[in-house]
Amino acid sequence: MSYYKVLGFDKEPFSTSPDPDFFYLSKEHETALTNVLIELRLKRGLSVILGDVGTGKTTLSRKLIQELKSRDDFIFHMVLDPTFENEQLFLTSLVRNFEVHDVANGPGATILDLREALERFLFQKGVNEHKTITVIVDEAQKLSDESLELLRVLLNYETNEFKLLQLILLGQLELYSRIMNISNFFDRISFKYTLNPLGYAETREMIEFRLRQAGYKTNMYIFLDDAVKEIHQYSRGYPRQITMLCHKALKSLVLKNKFVIDTEIVRELIEEENRLGWHSKNALPQKAVVKAD
């Protein structure tokens, strides 16, 4: 039997899979999600979300997809691995995933053929059928300069009132300097935001939220306050690190046959990671937030 079943949970509360139902919306995550949805509704074109590894960008993208699935007027595609070798492969991927039925998509299609086919598709869906075509790119820092230039060109497809393609880039902080150096790209960003790690209070709220989502129904705290403080201090507020440490703490709770997770349990786990050399050696400082214009 899984450890979470022993503790009375219906599901694993601290899985690291990007399940949108277990995504705790901090104030910053909620701000980012709300603004992106507004930008999509207004068809403003380009939104960029930045953040360190483990700040919740991928899960935020899954939450966004969950929102878009509930709306009939959106057609969207998510790019999980944007490491395309050249522009033609990127274009071919977009055309195929949007199921663009056009002779230009056949064997021997040139880059110009693919661009024109995609433009016709965007116009047909966006103008004639009143759909919102959206591309979400996760791990956007992996985009090549050639791919970024292609996206810049695609943002030129527009009517007098709105952009035909809505683009959302989620990437690590190094993406900022990349797009700053591309002419006419940075100034096209309609909404930009940087996700920071969680504070102590939000760390507590995140833990309690995930426990409730997993089916925990009693009012008794499993994680004592001092234990949460230790978790927050060690994780530096990074959601992924919080999740992984809480998972280990729950397993330890079962193995030790205890009822609550206290400071002793958390410190033992941290000391074990440090002893084995698995701890993070370079604590990353919190980054300044880039707010919407």
N, C-alpha and C positions, 0 to 999 in steps of 0.2 A: 504494500500500500504506500502511496506517495505521502511525503511528510505533511503536505497541506491537508490531506484527507484526515490524518491523525489529529490535526489541530481543528478540524471542523470546517475547513474551507471547501467551497464548491470548485474553485479553480486555484491555480498557482498565483499567489498575489504579486510575486516579484520576478516574473519572467522578464527577460531582456528583449523578447520579441516585441516589435512595434505595434502592439494591439491598441487601436484607438480607444477601445472601451476602458483601458487602464491608463489612459493618458491624463495625467493631472495637469489641468490648465492653470498654471501660475498666472500672475497678472501680466507678465511679459508675453507668455505664450498666448494668452487670450487676446492681448493687444495685437500681436502679430496676426493671429488667425482672423480676427474681426476685420482688421484693415485690409488683409489680402482679399477677403470675401467682398468687401466694398469695392476694391479696385477691379475685381472681376465683374461685378455687376455694372460698373461704369465703363468697363472695357477700356481701361487706361493703358494696358499693354504690359509693362514690365515691373515686377516686384522682386526684391532681393532680400533674403533672410540669411544672416550670417551668425556663426556661433562656433565655439570650440567643440572638439570631439566630446560627445556625451552630454550636450546641453539640450537634446530633445528635438533636433531638426527633423530627423527621419520620422519619428512618431508624430510630430506636428504635420508632416506631409500626409501621413495616413489619416489623421483626423480631418484634414482638408478634403481628402478623397472621399471620406465617409460623408461629409457635407455635400459634396458635389453629386454623389450617387443618388441623393434624395431629390435632386432637382432635374426635371425633364429637359431643360433648355441648355444643358451643358454636355459637350463632347470633350473628353479629356484623355490624355495619355501621360503616363509617368515614366520618365527615363531613370532607371535605377543605376545604370552604369554608362556614363556619358563619354567613355574613352573610345571615341570613334577615330579611326586612322585618318580619315579625310572627309571632306565635305559631302562627297557623293554617298558614302556609307551612311552618314548622318541623315541626309535627305531621304535616302531609300528607306531607312528605318521609320522615319516620320510618315512617309507616304504609305508604307505597308501597315503600320499600326493604326493609322486613321482610315484604312481600307479605301484608299483613293482608287477608284476604278477608272483608269485612264490608260490609253494606249502608250502614253509616255512612261508608264511604269513597267513596260515590258523590257525584254532583253535589249541591250544596246542603248538604253535611254541615257541621254547626256545630263549633265548638271542643269543646263538650261531647261531641258524637258521636265525634269523633276521639279524645279522651281515653279515653272508655269503650271504644272499639274496641281501642285500644292496651292498656288495662288487661286486657281479656279475653284478648288475645293473650299478654300476659306471663304471666298466670295459667295459661293452657292449656299453654304451652311450658315454663314454669318449674316448675309444680307437677305437672301431669298427665304431662308428657313428660320431666321432669327435665333440661331443657336450661338452659344459662346464656346469657341474652340480654345482649349487650354492645354498647354504643355507644362508639366511640373518636372524639374530636373533636380534630383537628389545628388549629393556629392558633386555639386557643380564646380568645385575647385579643380576637378579632373578634366574639365572641358579644355580642349586645345584652343590655341589662339584662332585657328581656322574655324572651329566650331562656334566660338564666340562671335566671330565675324559673320558667320552664317545667320546666327540668331539676330544679330543687329540688322542684317538685311531683311529678314522675315518681319521684323517690327515695322518695316517701311510699308507693309501691306496694310492699307487702311482706307476708310471712307472719309468723307468730310467730317464725320461725327465720332468715329471710334476706330480703334485698332481691330483688325480682323483676327489676330492671334494674341492670346493672353499667355504670358510667359512668367513662370515663377521659378527662381533659382534659389536653392538652399545649399549653402556651402560653408566650408571652414573659412577662417578669417583671412587666409592668404588670397582668397578670391577678390577681396577689396582692392588690393594693389594691382591685380590683373585687369580688372574692369576700369580702374582709374586711368590706365595707360592706353585704353582703346578709344580712339576718337569717336565722338558721337554715340557712345554707349552709356557712360555714366549719367549723362544728362537726360537720358531717356528713362531712367528709373523713376517710376511714379511713387513707389513706396519702398523704403529701405529701413531695415531694423536689425539690431544685433541682440541675440539672446545671451543673457548673463546667467551664471549659476544661481541657485536658490539661496535665500536667506534661511536662518534657523526656523522661523515660524512656518515658512512654506515647505521646508523639509518635513516638519511635523505633519502638516496638512497633506502632503503627498503620501506619506506612509499610511496615515489613517484612511485616505481616499482609496488607496490600492487594497487595503485590508477589507474595506466595505465592499468594493467591487468584486472581491473574491468570495464574498458570502459571509463575512464575519458580522454577527448580529448582536453580540453582547456589548454592554457598556464598559466592560473592564479593559483597561489599556494593556496591550501585549508589550509594547515598547515603552519603558519608563522614560521620564523626561531626561534624566542624566544620560541614558543610553542614546537617545536621539541627539543630544548635544555632541556626544562622542562620534556618532555617525556623521553628523553635519561637519564637524571639524575635520575628520579624516577624509571625507569625500569632497570637501571644499564646496559643497552645494551642487555638485554635478549629478544630475538625475540618474545617469547610468551607473555611476559609482554607488550612489545611495541604494539603488535597486539591487545591485550585486551584493553589497554588504548586508542588507536586510534579508536577502535570500539565505545567506550563510548563517545569519543569526537565528532564523527560524529553524533551520536544520539542527543547529546546535541546541536549541531549546528542546527539541524532541529527544536528541541523543542524551542530554543531561537530565531529562525528565523534570524540567522546571515548568513554571507557569507563566513567568514573565521574562522579558529580555531586559537585563540590567546592565550596568556599566561593566561589570566583570566579564560577561559574555562577549560584549563588543570589544573590549580591550584585549581579551585573549585572541580573538579573531585577527585584530590588527597586528598584535605582536607576532602571531604566527605568519602573517603575510610578510611582515618586515624581516622576520628571521629567515624566511625562504627567499627573500629578495624579490618578491612579486609586487612590492609597493611602488607607487609612482615616485620617481626620484626628483622630477621637476614639477613642483606645484605651480600651476599656471595662475597668474593674477586675474582678477575679474576685469573684464574689458568695459570700456565706456559704451553706453548705448547710443546707437545712431537712430534718432527718432525720425518719424515721418516728416516730410516737408510740408 
